Amino acid sequence: MRVGVLVSGSGTILDTFLADGVPVAVVVSDRDCAAIGKARRAGVPAELVRRDRFDRSFDRDAYSAGLALRLQAHDVDLVAMAGFGTILSRPMHDAFPGRILNTHPALLPAFKGWHAVRDALAAGATETGCTVHVAGLEVDTGPILAQARVPVRPDDDEATLHERIKAVERPLYSRTLRAILDGSLPLSAPTSQET
């Protein structure tokens, strides 16, 4: 299986994938970021499919369709979102049904959305963690593939807790992806409500 990795930031998840020998066929970003440079230095093709707008007039369907075409041009079989900052819509899910993975810094279905770590702290949670799942059309939905728990310490703030979650998330995501690639973990397609 050829893996396409979607990035928007520093590329720490990508670093783990590459160190673990995940067969990354291409890295694609929606903005200029450090992860693109990391991919190129590792000899992995890297492309920028720039998001042109960050307001309500952003054409999510057109962007998702263009991104799908770019990944298909690299014969990608499986897509791994690794800190990708753009929510994808139906054209992407239609192109890669049940083959888009995501990671989330909480134990889904709890604390969905962009502020999961902050929300866990605000709720007084004593435990949170991270989830690797097949991405559904709705944000932070889809079959759960793996989870890891992280205790919330009394002195945690959003930054310290998020860093401890990331330390668990990177190897969990890479192990889960490798299990899919070697056939020991079958993918479950999202239900019609999730796609």
C-alpha positions in Angstrom: 0.0 0.0 0.0 1.2 3.5 -0.9 0.5 6.1 1.8 -0.2 9.8 1.3 0.4 11.9 4.3 -1.4 15.3 4.8 0.4 17.9 6.9 0.1 21.5 7.9 2.7 22.0 10.6 6.1 20.9 11.9 5.9 17.3 10.8 6.5 15.4 14.0 4.0 12.7 13.1 5.7 12.5 9.7 9.1 12.1 11.4 7.7 9.1 13.3 6.3 7.5 10.1 9.5 7.9 8.3 11.6 6.6 11.2 9.3 3.5 11.4 9.6 2.8 7.7 6.0 3.6 6.7 6.0 3.6 2.8 5.1 7.3 2.3 4.5 7.9 -1.4 3.9 11.6 -1.1 3.4 14.4 1.5 0.9 17.1 0.7 0.3 20.3 2.6 -2.4 23.0 2.5 0.1 25.7 3.5 3.8 26.4 3.6 5.1 24.5 6.6 8.2 22.8 8.0 6.9 19.3 7.2 7.3 19.9 3.5 11.0 20.5 3.9 11.3 17.4 6.1 9.7 15.3 3.5 12.0 16.6 0.7 15.1 16.1 2.8 14.0 12.5 3.3 13.6 12.0 -0.4 9.8 11.9 -0.3 7.9 13.8 -3.0 6.2 16.8 -1.3 3.6 19.0 -2.8 1.7 22.1 -1.8 -2.0 22.2 -2.5 -2.5 25.6 -1.1 -5.7 26.5 0.6 -6.6 29.9 -0.9 -9.0 31.2 1.7 -9.7 30.8 5.4 -13.1 32.4 5.5 -16.7 31.3 4.8 -16.2 31.7 1.0 -13.6 28.8 1.0 -14.8 26.2 -1.6 -14.2 23.1 0.5 -15.6 20.7 -2.2 -13.4 22.1 -4.9 -10.3 21.9 -2.6 -11.1 18.4 -1.6 -11.6 17.3 -5.2 -8.3 18.9 -6.2 -6.5 17.3 -3.3 -7.9 13.8 -4.2 -6.7 14.2 -7.8 -3.2 15.1 -6.6 -3.1 12.0 -4.3 -4.5 9.8 -7.0 -1.7 11.0 -9.4 0.7 9.4 -6.9 -1.2 6.1 -6.8 -2.0 6.6 -3.1 -4.0 3.7 -1.5 -4.3 5.1 2.0 -4.4 8.7 3.3 -3.0 9.6 6.8 -3.9 13.1 8.1 -1.0 14.1 10.3 -2.0 17.5 11.8 -3.7 18.6 8.6 -5.6 21.8 9.2 -8.3 21.6 6.6 -11.5 19.6 7.0 -12.1 17.5 4.0 -15.5 17.1 2.3 -17.3 14.4 0.2 -15.1 14.5 -2.9 -12.1 13.4 -0.9 -14.1 10.7 1.0 -15.6 9.5 -2.3 -12.1 9.1 -3.8 -10.7 7.3 -0.7 -13.8 5.6 0.9 -12.8 4.2 4.3 -9.2 4.8 3.6 -8.6 8.2 5.3 -7.1 8.0 8.7 -7.0 10.7 11.4 -5.7 11.2 14.9 -7.3 13.2 17.6 -6.0 14.4 21.0 -8.8 12.9 23.1 -10.6 9.6 23.7 -13.3 9.8 21.1 -16.2 10.2 21.1 -15.4 12.5 24.0 -14.1 16.0 23.3 -14.5 16.3 19.5 -13.3 19.4 17.7 -10.3 21.7 17.6 -10.0 22.4 21.3 -10.1 18.8 22.7 -7.3 19.3 25.2 -8.7 22.6 26.5 -12.2 21.1 26.7 -10.9 18.0 28.7 -9.3 20.3 31.2 -12.4 22.6 31.4 -14.6 19.5 32.0 -12.4 18.4 34.9 -11.4 15.1 33.2 -8.9 13.0 35.2 -8.0 11.1 32.1 -7.9 11.8 28.4 -5.6 10.5 25.6 -5.6 10.1 21.8 -7.5 8.2 19.2 -6.6 6.9 15.7 -9.7 6.5 13.6 -11.0 6.2 10.0 -12.2 9.7 9.2 -15.9 10.2 8.6 -17.4 13.1 6.8 -18.4 14.7 10.1 -15.5 16.0 12.1 -14.0 13.4 14.5 -16.3 10.6 13.5 -15.6 7.2 12.0 -14.6 3.8 13.3 -12.0 3.9 16.1 -8.9 1.9 15.3 -6.8 2.5 18.4 -6.7 4.6 21.6 -4.2 5.4 24.3 -5.0 6.9 27.7 -3.1 9.8 29.3 -3.8 10.8 32.9 -4.5 14.5 33.5 -2.2 15.8 36.3 -3.4 18.4 38.8 -0.8 20.9 37.6 -1.5 20.4 33.8 -2.3 23.3 31.6 -3.3 23.0 27.9 0.3 23.1 26.7 1.7 20.5 29.1 -1.2 18.1 28.7 -1.1 18.4 24.9 2.7 17.7 24.8 2.2 14.5 26.8 -0.7 13.4 24.5 1.5 14.0 21.5 4.3 11.9 23.0 1.8 8.9 23.1 0.0 9.8 19.9 2.9 9.6 17.5 4.0 6.0 18.2 0.3 4.9 18.5 -0.5 6.4 15.0 2.6 4.8 13.4 1.9 1.4 15.0 -1.7 1.5 13.9 -0.8 2.5 10.3 1.8 -0.3 10.2 -0.7 -2.8 11.4 -3.1 -1.8 8.6 -0.3 -2.1 6.1 0.8 -5.5 7.2 -2.8 -6.7 7.2 -3.1 -7.4 11.0 -5.7 -4.6 11.4 -8.5 -4.4 8.9 -10.0 -1.1 8.0 -13.7 -0.5 8.8 -15.5 1.9 6.4 -17.5 4.6 8.1 -21.3 4.0 8.2 -23.5 6.0 5.9 -24.2 8.4 8.8 -20.5 9.1 9.2 -19.7 9.5 5.5 
